[in-house]
Every structure is written in C-alpha cells, then in structure tokens.
Amino acid sequence: MKISLQKAELERAINFVQGIIDKRTTNPILSNILFSASDNKLELYSTNIDISSIEQIDASVEVAGRAVVSAKMLFDIIRKFPPGEIQLRRMDNNWLELKSSSVQYKLAGLHPEEYPTIEKPKKTDYVTIKSKILMNLIKKTIFAVSYEDVKKILGGILFDFNEENMFKLVATDGHRLALVKEPMSIKLKKKGEDSVVLPRKGMAELMKILESTEEEIKVSIDEKMAIFKTDTKVLMMKVLEGMFPDYSQVIPLENDKILKINRQRFYDALSRMVIVSADRSNIVRISFSNEGIVVSSESPNEGEGKEFVEAEYTGEKIDMGFNARYLMDILEVTEDEVVEMRMLDELSAVLVKPLTDENFINVVMPVRMP
C-alpha cells in the first residue's frame, strides 16, 4: 500500500473510527486500525467486536493494499504533523511509513490478515431519518442509560416501534427513566416485537456522526444488528440481548401535586446547592409550598446552603430528597422555558416533563431523607 492524502482529512477520519476502540481490551489486535486503499479511496476500519465503524476518505492511491497500525499511536502522531500532504506506505515487514516534506515516522504494524473481518453492509432496504431529529431523540435519553454491568440490557437505549406511526426511545438505570417520542412510521426487519436495545457506546458514537452532518442518515435494524450510514461513514452495532423492562408500568399517572417552574432558575438553584451536598453525593432537599420551592443541601464537614425559587405549585406542602444530577440532566436537554413536576408523596416516583411537550417525559425516584 502506498498512498498520499491531506493531513486534516486523515486526522478527522482516525478520530472518528478510534472512538469505539476499548482502551481496556484484552485482545491487542482490537487496539489497531485497518487501512484499505483502492480506487483513489482510503477506508479505515475499527471494531471492538460488538461495534464496528468504517470511514471513507479521498486519497491518491499509487499502490492499492492494506495495513494495520495502532490507533492511539497513529492519532497522536498525525495530530502533530504539519498541515499539508502526508504519504503512507506499508513496508515489507508490515510497518507503516508516514512522511511529509519534513517529518518521517516508521510505525510497527501487524499483518492485515490478523485483523478481524468487518463486512461492509450489503445493499439493503434503509429508512432515512433526519440527523437533527435522531440526534435530539438520543440526547434526551442517553443520560439515563445505566453504567452498571449487573443488568446489561439497561446499558443501552430501547428503540421501540410498536406504536403505529410513532418512534420511541427509552432509557433507564433503575433510578430514573427517560422517554421521548417522535411521530414517524418505521418498521424493523425483525420477527416478533418491533423493538431493540442498542448499546450506550454505539449511541455515543452515532451522536458524533449526527453532530457532523446535516444530511439524512440511513438506518437499517434487524433482530441482531443495527446499521447507520451516511455517504462516507458506516456504524454497525450488535443488538443487546435480554428483555427490557416494561417502562409503561413505572410511569405515574395519578400524581396530584404539581409544580410549574422556570427551567433555568431551577437548574441554577440545583447547581448551586449541589456544591455542598454531603460527601458530594448530589443529594438535595426540595421543599414544595404555594410560594414556590426551597432547594437546600448540607454536609457535616463542608457546610450548608439553601435557595428559594418562585414557582407555581398546587397541592399540600411536601419535602422530598432528590439526586440533583438526575434533575439537572433532564433540564439540560429540555427546550421549554417551563418544566412541570408531578408528585404523589415523599417516596413515590415523580414525573418530570416540559410544560407544553407531551412527547418527552421523565420519571425520577426520590431519595429517602433523614
């Protein structure tokens, strides 16, 4: 393989494909990137077995071929290269030579045959979704995905297509739940129930693609694999196995204490009070009354604080404990100026939603306060 291309294009492509590489992998080959050059195109491949990515960029190909080299080492080097053209050449010992007019490196590489096979998607039936819409849906759910390994099915976002002409994304970590809906007609190529769970890491990488493009993204999902595709990028991920909880059962419908509050003022109060939460636990107390709310927190070793926020409240006075981070995550992705909280009692699930948007709802479990 012998090619030349622009440094900026190569840096951007490596930055994209290296995102899925697991830094703690026990399989050294997976910390590498595979290059495949032909027809004046360079394709970069990466995989962690569960998620794979492909990026295609323009290149002047003098000799077609493939090469495998460390993703981190290569990216660190390319970032420091001066702007302009870079030449890449695979050497007889599988090393990769990189050089410009003034800089030269020779990096240890592996034989391309050692790299796991990543099959490019065959021509298939795709549905197209506007990148901005899909980005908004993921952004409003990914914060609620679980980071614990106990229930792996909670480590992803549910794509639910069961309701006719409605596309739903749902995430929960057992302490909170986020659900967002978008009117859209999509059916999966999947037997049985029309829903799949896609992994958090794959969703985070998909967001990078969606942020970088205004074009529509092509989507194909079946019972085993999800594929997201633009003209130059492909992201493939395995569907998580297991049964996602019946989220409809945890959405409270009878909460009769209602708070309507300015989103930004609520967020600011939470962010100030969380600073002195006990042991940096993010736990705050919220006292609800007809005048508004008082957000307070205290730590035996660091101090205490409280802040009054004027708001509209209907119901009996009540004091509740919350993980402030859970509420702040919701407020950060809410566009409405006013949010609504619906409570039943001190320990029952709380419904949080934008005042005028019924398609984005959240459920947060309160914390028992002393």
Steps between C-alpha positions, in 0.01 A plus 500: 500500500629842404279807511500875559227717650435813700597500866173664611287233329702216649491649850123543483447144377724342765327703770167355391591132475712487817202601714367146534835344593497366855810623682473203740473234233666166571541439127792717379396487134184696586706805601600540135347654188484322165575707188375384162596706193367464145337705222627829644316435825631412845274307736574486871355216707476456877311258722454382858308197366164636619531831316680569173560817301615581149609837366576571135712796386664612177862403440744475214566125479829409333500140624178340629520294815433474872681578824436466875644738759434620856211747509624703798860526384395594149253764617751657740754522216263630232377778727857632522570482128524836320205590272509374146553170323605178674629187333425153647683188391474147633848350522602137443508431875140633540623824653338822380711788376354850533674803359452855387755738350668537840374223735541124482382213723511125473241328719487133595201334340331162468410288202155598369389135499515503882232768522140386563281491192262795479251447223372815333120515499351350190237693312190486714180686570571808708268753653621858513479722806598864527825519695374786717191303606691182590764703683231668710340167590828342612606811692176485700550139608869407512557670836266248667685190375651283774878482541481188718570153361245318720215540251664533161169562323480833686834598345328611182211696351177328402386576144128429513294493179196315633263797498377578152649814347701570816874456561599472869835495676515393865785469751510417870758416765244386756502835683370714215341459160500718188251454217477707183262455207507620139214460252656277235414178322785246526487122500788271577609201299444291808280211599261552787503813713616817327764618748872463556752627756816662364814544715593829666846512342353450155251779563777734615690433178186549295456843659844597366384415148172687543679809634724514194235486229184675390403222261253223569643180644410158368388246759457123481416293809419134542496260795881476512657812352443873454666692217525878473640634176590827327682545170842460666436338838359167617429409864388144580408363841362182647161513667515436875348174612238480773158632594467874555271589792140592427551874534129579479452346845724754675354819354285654778153606389337614825751748645291796618758747636612717209793741472552731203838674508739691279748248363810719519434633850437146624820376338706785647368434851578130476851565367574737789365278776664181377841650578453442874313169480619243751808313374437643152203265473294749296212455746286808561177565687216677321219651706181569301245765605253743342770770483744280308784271598800508730798297381746419779793276576743447784820320582630449855854573384446769236197709590147560385298713261147575387331696223140608443361484145162650425270256322138396456407208724171320555466254787594442862841603631753225460876447553684261269857391438647470152823424324545848353702363210198301382287814486777709343550243223135542404509878515813515283322338203160666544418783259188635673544796733271339757512144633240309696551260790220276624532339844286262706689470831854513639612161366295437185625547144492856367403598146710777341420648159503820296180695560385496136664183365323169564757310291785531752436359847728395783451300816729558800501307825542721805752434776400424859612793715588477871 
